[in-house]
Amino acid sequence: MTLDPINDSLIDKREIIATSFDRANKKALAVSLGDIEFIRVALTLSVLKSDPRPLDPWYNALSLINRAFETLVSSVYLARHRVPTDAFALLRVAVESAAVAVHVSTDRVAFEQYVEPSGKKYKASKAIPAVRSLIPLLPEVWGALSQTAIHPNVHTFGPSYEEGGGNRKIRISFPKADPLQDRLSLHGVSLAAALVFRAAELVLFEKSSTEPGWLQLPGGSMLATATAERLVERRYQEFKEAAEQGHPTDR
């Protein structure tokens, strides 16, 4: 017996799960993808309207925000396959990348350490407390994602409770559809996307000198409203409500 039929079956089953997820969560999925789209628009405007230098902190921050954007898209694929712990692990990467973008663009010493050729002087974990004053909720979300999806623990890596019984079981087959878990996964994506979007506002744009409360690209005249801070608060509350109604993330 070869492994090829088994591998094909695994892939086919994952695609069936994703199709089922999309059908059951059409509206919520559209909201999460829309939140990620805000970041793509900010990146596109930055690339089209600016002319940064390769060693500029702004240019490196742009690259980090782009990496966070790509990671968020990947997390959606995992959420759709109903492997929420893996999806949350990627959300943690996206949030940390956004924090580093803010850190290296606002702290010259951190930037010099970040671009140092050996890559050993800069510690990404230092960015988390460093950005607290600019994005207050980011350290809390980063810590929760770390505890939930990065560090093995019984709640998310251990046996799962089955409905209707008090026993924990290890489920080797593919995950069952769970509306509460689907909802929590998508709210997690939206919360992380809002945090990355807020970081994008802080590092890719600057405050307008003529219109209070508005932003503009460095050296440009195009204005945009600063909306991410309010979006972070809204998505955070939505995630908390979903978590209170659901249960710990089970893989």
C-alpha positions, 0 to 999 in steps of 0.5 A: 500500500502506498501513501498517495491515496491517504494523502489525497484523501487528507487534502480532499477532506480539508477542502470539503471542510473549508467549503462547509465552513464558507457556507456556514460563515459567509457573512462573518468571513466577509467581515474578516476578509474586509478587515484584512483588505484595509491593510492591503489598501494601506500597503498599496497606497504606500507603494504607489505614492511613496519613494522610500530608501532601502535602509529607511525605517519606514521601508522596513516597517512597510515590509513588516506590515506586508508580512503581517498581511500575508500571514493574516491571509494564511490564518484565514485558510487554517480557520476555514479548515477548522484548525483554530489553534494553528490559525491563532498561532499565525495570528500571533506572528502577524501581531508580533510583526506589526509590533516590530514594525512600530518599534523599529520605526519609532526607536532608532536604536531598535532599528539599528539592531534590527538591520544589523547583518548578523540578525542577533542583536534585535529581540522581537519580544522587546517590541511588545511592551515598547508599543503599549503606549501606542497600541494599548491592547496589542500586548494583551492580545499577543500574550493571549495568543501565545498562551493559547496557541504557541505554548502547549497546554491542556486546554488547546493541546490536550484531549477535548470534551465531547458534547453531552459527557464529562470525558475528554477524548482525543479526536484523530479524525477531522474536526466536527463543525462547531458554530461557536468555534467558527465564530471565535476563529473569525473574530480572532482574525478580525481582531488581529487584522485591526491591530495590524491595520492600526500599526500600518496607520502609525508607521506608514502614515503621518499626521496631517499638518493642516487637517487635525485627526487626518493622516497622509503619506510621508511627502504626499498630499492625499489625506485619509481618516484614522479609523483603526483605533476605533476598529481595534476597540470594536473587534476586541469587544466582539472577540471577548463576547464570542469567547465568553459564549464559546469554549477554549480553542480545541484543535 
